[in-house]
Amino acid sequence: MSNVVSFHTYKLKEGASVPDFLLAVEKLIKEYVSNQKGFVSFQLFVEGDTWADSVTFATMDDLNAFVESEQKDCHELAEKFGSFLDYDTCTSNVYSVVKSF
C-alpha cells in the first residue's frame, strides 16, 4: 500500500505574525502530529502570501484515523495553528503516492 499525502493551501489572517505562526506549526508537528500512527513527514511551503503544507502518512487508514480524531476532539496545538489561518482561502486535497525517487 502506498503513502498518502494531505496537501493544503491557505493564507494567513491579516496582521498574523509569521514568526509566531512558524512556532505554532513547529510545536504542532513535533509535539502532536509526528506522534500519530503512520506519520511519515511534514513540509511547509510559501510563495508570496500563499502558504502550503503537506503531511504524509503511511496509509489512507492512518490519515483517516488522524482526521477522525481531530474532528472529535481538536488538539489545542491544532487550534493554535488554526488561529492563524484565513479559512476563506483554505483548500485541501489528498493524494496517493504513485512513485518516489
C-alpha positions in Angstrom: 0.0 0.0 0.0 1.3 3.5 -0.9 1.8 6.5 1.3 -0.9 9.2 1.2 -0.3 13.0 1.2 -2.7 15.5 2.5 -1.9 18.8 0.8 -3.3 22.2 2.0 -3.0 25.8 0.8 -4.0 28.9 2.7 -3.2 32.5 3.5 -2.7 33.8 7.0 -5.1 36.2 8.6 -4.2 39.8 8.0 -1.7 41.0 10.6 -0.7 37.5 11.7 2.8 37.2 12.9 4.9 34.9 10.7 7.4 34.0 13.4 4.5 33.1 15.8 2.8 31.1 13.0 6.1 29.2 12.4 6.4 28.4 16.1 2.8 27.1 16.2 3.5 24.9 13.2 6.7 23.5 14.7 5.0 22.8 18.1 2.0 21.1 16.4 4.1 18.8 14.2 6.8 18.0 16.8 4.6 17.6 19.8 1.4 16.1 18.3 1.2 15.2 14.6 4.5 13.3 14.5 3.3 11.1 17.3 0.3 9.8 15.3 0.2 6.3 14.0 1.6 6.2 10.4 3.1 9.7 10.4 5.9 9.9 7.8 6.7 13.6 7.2 5.6 17.2 7.1 6.6 20.0 4.8 5.7 23.7 4.8 5.9 26.0 1.8 5.4 29.6 1.0 5.2 31.7 -2.2 4.3 35.3 -1.6 1.4 35.4 0.8 0.2 31.9 0.0 1.3 29.1 2.3 1.0 25.3 1.7 1.8 22.3 3.7 1.9 18.6 3.1 1.6 15.8 5.7 2.4 12.3 4.6 1.0 9.2 6.3 1.9 5.6 5.7 -1.7 4.6 4.7 -5.1 6.1 4.0 -6.4 4.4 7.1 -3.7 6.2 9.2 -4.6 9.5 7.7 -8.4 8.9 8.2 -7.8 7.9 11.8 -5.9 11.1 12.4 -8.5 13.3 10.7 -11.3 11.5 12.6 -9.6 12.0 16.0 -9.1 15.7 15.2 -12.8 16.1 14.2 -13.9 14.5 17.5 -11.5 16.4 19.8 -9.4 19.1 18.2 -6.0 19.2 19.9 -5.0 22.5 21.5 -1.9 22.8 19.3 -4.1 22.3 16.2 -6.4 25.1 17.4 -3.4 27.4 17.9 -2.2 26.6 14.3 -5.7 27.2 13.0 -6.0 30.6 14.7 -3.5 32.0 12.2 -5.4 30.8 9.1 -7.8 32.8 6.8 -10.2 29.9 6.4 -11.8 31.6 3.3 -8.6 30.8 1.4 -8.1 27.2 2.5 -8.0 24.3 0.1 -7.3 20.7 0.9 -6.6 17.6 -1.3 -5.5 14.1 -0.6 -3.2 12.2 -3.0 -1.8 8.6 -3.1 1.9 8.5 -3.8 2.5 6.7 -7.1 6.3 6.8 -7.1 9.1 8.3 -5.1 12.5 9.0 -6.4 
